[in-house]
Amino acid sequence: MAVRRMTLEAREARLAYWMLAPTFAVILLIVLFPVLLNVWLSFKPVTLADLRAPVPVANERVMQQPEDAGDELVLRLTMRNGSQRITLFGVDWQKTLPAGLTLATVEPRCEQDGRTVACAFGDWEGGYRETLELTFVADTAYLQAGSPDVRDAPTDMRARAENIITNLVFTLDNYRRVLTGTDFWPSLRITLVYTFFSSVGSILLGLFAAQLLNSRFRGQGLLRGLFLFPYVAPVIAVAFVWAFFLDPFSGTVNALGQRWDLLAGPVNFLGQRSIELSLFGLSFAFPLALASVVAFSSWNYFPFAFLFILARLQAVPIDMYEAADVDGAGPFAQFWYITLPNLAGILAVLFLLRFMFLINKFEDIFLLTGGAAGTKNLPVLIYDEAFARSDIGAGSAVAMVLFLVLLIFMFFYYRFAPENE
């Protein structure tokens, strides 16, 4: 009986796996397809224009209209290759003429069969342009039909082109250009600095907020809801509020700073790359715009850490703090020897999550500074390469480098993190 029961359980398990297989397949496609497509495009010299298949273009213009039988109708074709780089093969143009028109132009590439005129133009290199005039002789049938506009006649123009995205031609030029460019290495450094300090800042603010709300008092629920506001509010709204507050001419921060003699003059927090500061006799350039963006990200995402830390604090046994009070431990000693050890695991997980989220963060910097004043991180560089410069291949190459940086960070994190965490 036991063997039969195990066999039935195995069949049920197998059936369950088969029922879940479509769900797993869809999830894998959603997750893996964009990654694989990005890897593919990073080795392709693809521009934004290449996303649309190149086609031949022909603009028609009637240069001369017949008035009597035997007069000529002149049709000018202004033709071009829709792509500047990709060759079009076997370009054919075909038009069904109104009744009563006969081709009179001696053009070896064009011939008339009944009412149909067909032209075979061969292959067009990228950027190819040509102007061709076709002359037709009109007879009484064309005039009796009311001299219809030849441009309204059915026209078909076709060509073949190699798809640069799906072909098997690969290159390392995207990586070579990105890694040797002037923007990549500063953007990588800014990405790491922004990600690290924003992660640490949001966790520290979340820890401070959790400590404040760890004890019960009147209005605790209201404060908890207010602390969640930066995280749940639309990022575009809070970004514009911060930009207004930090405006050098009408911003609240500059107005209060000058009124209280904290600032000698207007300070462009989001537009000034750095300011000279002196500390203990040492002068250094402080990255003002980058620090302002870090402050915004720390404030915007601290509620995420706050919720996790508060939940963990409420799970710490109160007996430990009571025993510490009996032993004469002060608040700082209790925090250092009781609170922090109990929070070590959740703090490590929070840093991992925040690092993973912030290293891919685009909208914060783009909305506040647009990547100017020394704040261009790799996601903004990806946008610039792919859309501002229309180089999809280079943008994909930067994205792959960013993905590699994240993999390296995760490897070291899991390699050196305590096993029990």
N, C-alpha and C positions, 0 to 999 in steps of 0.2 A: 504493500500500500504506500509505503514511504517513497519508493522509486516512482510509482505512478503519480503521486502528488508532486514530486519535484519536476517530473516531465511536464505536467500541466502548468506548473509555475513558470517553467522555462518557455513554454509556448505563449503564455500570457505576456511574459516579459518581451519576447520577440515581437508579438503583435503590437505591444505598446511602442516599441522602437520604430516599427514600420509606420505606425500612425503619427509619430512625432517627426518622422524623417522629412516630410514636406516643409514643416515649420522650420526645422534646422536648416534645410536647403535654402529657404527664402532668406533667413537671417544671414547665412554665410554669403549669399549673393549681395545683400544690401551692404554688408561690411566689407567684403573682399573686392567686389567689382570696382568701386571707386579707387581703391588702393592699386589694384592691378592696372587699371586704366591710366592712373597717374604714372606708374612705372613705365608703361608703354610709351606714353607721350613724352616722357623726359628724355628719351633717346631719339626723338623725332624733331626735325626742323619745322615745327608746325607753328603757323601764325594764326591770328584770329580770323583772317580772311580765308584760311584753308578749311575752316569748319563748314563752309558752304562750298559745294562742288563747283569747280570752274566751268563756265559755259561761254559759248560764243555769243556776242551781242551785235546786233545789226539795227541801225536806225535808218529808216526810210524817209526820203524826201522827194517830192515831185518837183522837178526843176522846170519842166515844160509840159503844158497840157494841150492836147490837140483840139482844134476847132472845126476842121473839115476832114473829110475822108482823105487818107494819104498823109496827113500830118503825123508828126512824131510825138511820142510821150517819152520823156526822159525821167528815169527813176534813179536817184542817187542813193547808194548804199554806203553808209559809214560804219565800218565793221572793226571789231577789236576782240582780242582775247580778254575775257573777264578776269584772268589771273596775271599777275606780273611775273610769276616764277614757273608755273606749271604749263607744260606743252599740251595743246589740244591736238588730237589725232583725228583725221578723217572728217574735217569740217564740211558739212553739207548744208546748202540753203535751197529751199523749195517753196514756190509760190504758185497757187492756182489763180490764173489771170481771169479778169472779166472777159466775156466773149467779145471778139473783134480786135484783139491785140496780137501782133506777131513780132517776135524778137528780131531786131534788125542789127544789133551789135554783134560784131565779130569777136567773140570771146571764147577761146578754146575750152575754158572751164565750165561754160554754160551751154545748155541745149534746151530746146523746146519740144515737148511731146504733147500735141493737142493743146490744151489750155494750161498745161503745167510747164513751168520753167524750173529747171534744176541746175544748180551750180555745185561743183565739187572743188573746194578750195584747198584740199590737202591738209597739211599739218601747220599749225600756228605755234610759234614759240611764245613764251611768256611775254606779255606786253605788246604783242603784235597788233598793228593797226593797218587798215587799208581802206581806201575810198574807191568805189567802183560805180560807174554810170552805165546803166542798161537802157538802150533805146528801143522803143517799140513803135511799130507803125499801126495806126488805128484805121479801121474801115467803118462802113456805115453801120454795122451791127453794134459797134461800141458806142457810136453817137446816138443811135436810136434807143439804146438802153439808158440814155441820160448821162453818158460819160461818168460812170461810177469811179469813185476814188480807188485807185489801185492799191493804196496802203491798207484799205479795209479788206482786201482779198485774203483768204486763208494762207498763212505762212508757217513754215516749219523749218527750224534750224537746229541741227544736231551735231554732236561731236563726242569723242571719247577722250577720257583723261585718266591718268593714273591717280589713284587715291593715295595721297601722301600719308594719311593716317593708318590705312590698313595694309600698305605694302610692307615688305620685309627688309627695307633699307633702314639701317640704324646708324647713329652717329653719337660721338661723345662731345660734339661741339657745344651743346647746351651746358654740360657740366664744366667744360673748359672755359667757356666765356663767363659763367657765373662765378667760378672759384677764382678766376684771375681779375674779375671786375673790381671796381673801387667801392661798390656798395655792400658786397656780401659780408666781408669780415667785420666791418663796423656794425652791420645789422645783426650779425650773430652775437657779438659782444653785448649789444643793447638788449637783445632777446634774453640772454642769460641773466643779465643784471635786472632787467624789468621783472622777469619771471621769479627769480629768487627773492628779491626784496618785496615784491607784491605778495608772494606766498607767505613769507615770514610776517609781513605787516598785517595781513588779514587774520592770520592765526593769533598774533599777539592781541589785536583788537578784540577778536572773538573770545580769547581767554579772559581779558579784562572785563568784558561785558558779562560773561558767564559767572565770574566771581561776584559781580555786583548783584546779579539776580539769583544767586544760589540760596539766599536766605529769603524767608517769607516776610513781606511787608505790604502795606496798603499801596495799591497801584502797580503791583508787580506784573499783573497780566497786561496792563496797558503799556508798560515799558517794554515788555517782551514783544508785543505787536509792533511798537515803534521801531525797535531794533531790527525787525525783519524788513522794514520799508526799503532800505537801499537795495536789497537783493531781489525783491519782488517788483519793484518799480521798473518801467521800461528803460533800458540803458540809454536810449537816445534822449529821453526826457532828462534824466539825471545828468547826462553828459553836457547838455546845453545849459542846465542850471549851474553846473560847475564852471563852464566857460563864461557865463555871465558874471558869476561871483569873482572870477579871477581876471576879468577884463581890465587892462591897464588904464582905461579912460573912465569907464562908468561902473567898474566892478566894486562890490561891497568890500572885499578884502583890501584893495588899495585905498579906498576911501577911509576905512577905519584905521588902517596902518599909518596913513599920513596924519590923521587927526590925533592919534595917540603917540605921534613921533616915533613910531616903530620903523617907518620907511621914510627915506629922504626924498623920494620921488616915486612916480608910477613905475611899477615893475610888471613886465610882460611875462607872467608866470608860464604861459603856454607857448610863447613865441621866442623866448630868449634861451639860447643854448646853454649858457653858463654864466655864473657871476663869481667874482673874486671874493673869497672869504679868507679871513685870518683867524687862526686858532692856535693858541699857545706859541705865538710868534711865527707860525708857519702859514704861508699863503698858498692857496690851492683854488682851482677852478671847480666850483660846485655845479653839477649838471641840473640846472633849475627846471627846465621843461620836463626832463625825464623824471625828476623827483616829484613834480606835480602829478604826472601820470601815475606814478607808483602810489602816491597818496590817494588818488581817486580810486584805483583798483583795490587798494587795501580797504578803503571805506566801503566800496561797492560790494565786496564779497566777504566781509567779515561775518555777516549773519549766518553764512553757511557753516563756518567754523564754530560760531557761537552756539548753534543748536546741538551740534555733536558734543562739544565740550560740556555744555550744561547738562545734557543727558548723562554723560559719564560722571560728572561731579555728583549728581543726585544718587548715583549708584555706589558712591564711596560710603562705607559703614560709618555712621556717626560715632560709634564707639571708639574709633581710632582717634578722632579729634578730642573726645572726652578724656581718653587716657593721656593724650599729649598735654591737655590742660592740667591734669593732675601732676604730671611730671614737670610742669613749669615751662613748657615750650611756648614761645611767643607766636604771633601770627606768621611772621616770616619763616620761622623754623617749621611750623606746621605746613606751610605752603611748600617749602623746599623738600621736606622729608616725607610728607604724606600725599599732598595734592599732586605734585609733579610726577612722582613714580607711578601713581595711578592713572595719570593722563598720558604717560609716555607713548603707549600704543596708539591711542586715538590721535595724538599730535603727529606721529609718524605717518599714519594713514592720511590725515588731512593734508600734510605737506605733499605727499605723493599725488593726491587728487588735485590739489590746487596747482601744483607744478604742471601736471598734465593738461589742465584746463587753460592755464595762463600762457603756456608756451605756444598755444595755438590761437591766442586771443588777438583779434583783428579790430573789432569795432571800437574798443575803448580808445586806442591810440588814433585810429582814423577819424573818429568824431571829435576828439579834443585838439589834435595837432595836425592831422593828416600825414603824419610821419615826418614833419619838419622839425627843425631845431634839435636835432640829435635824438629823435625818438623813433626812427624807422626800424621796426623789428622785422623778423623774417616774414610773418604773415602779410605785413604791409608791402614788403619787397615782392612777395609773390603776386600781390594785386598789381603792383606797378609793372612788373615784367609781363604778366599775362594780359592785362587790359589796357594800361596806360601806354605800354610799348607794343602791344598786340603780339607778344611772343609767348605763345602757349607753352612751347617746349622749354624755354628758359624758366618760366614760372613753375612748371612741373618739376624741373631739376631742383629748384630751390625747395619745393615742397618735399622732395625725397631726402634732401639733406636735413631738413627739419625733422622728418620722420626718423632718420638715423640718429640724430641728437637725442630724441626722446627715447629711442630704444637703448642707447648707451646709458642714459640716466636710469632707466628702469632696470637694466642689468646690474648696475652698481647698487641700486637700492635693494633689490632682492638678494644680491650677493652678500651685502654687509648688514642687512637688517636682522635683528634677532629673530630666531625661528618661531618663538612663541608670539611674535607680534604679527 
